[in-house]
Amino acid sequence: MRTPNQIRDDAVRCFNQLAPSKYDDGQRRKEVTDNLDTHPDLVNAIREELIDGWFYVSSLAEQMDKLWEEKEKLEERVQELEFENEDLIKKVAAHEDSHPR
């Protein structure tokens, strides 16, 4: 498990790797303005970004729920196989005890 400092450092490192090129790309495209300080509708632009982010988070949550369910199913199957394996080992041992060489 990561420490709080590691969580912070990992997030900052990721941001520093991704943010400059994302910002520069937006500046090259100049979709609305070439300077955020003169953006004509920054509040609504932020709202739109947050709404997009909400849908991303919702989809990610759905994907994670499905993965969690699969993980639980796999863990249950592993337990079943471990029990089956133990039973087989006992049967082989019993068979070997009743049929010495």
Buried (B, 14 or more C-beta within 10 A) or exposed (E): EEEEEEEEEEEEEEEEEEEEEEEEEBEEEEEBBEEEEEBEEEEEBEEEEEEEEEEEEEEEEEEEEEEEEEEEEEEEEEEEEEEEEEEEEEEEEEEEEEEEE
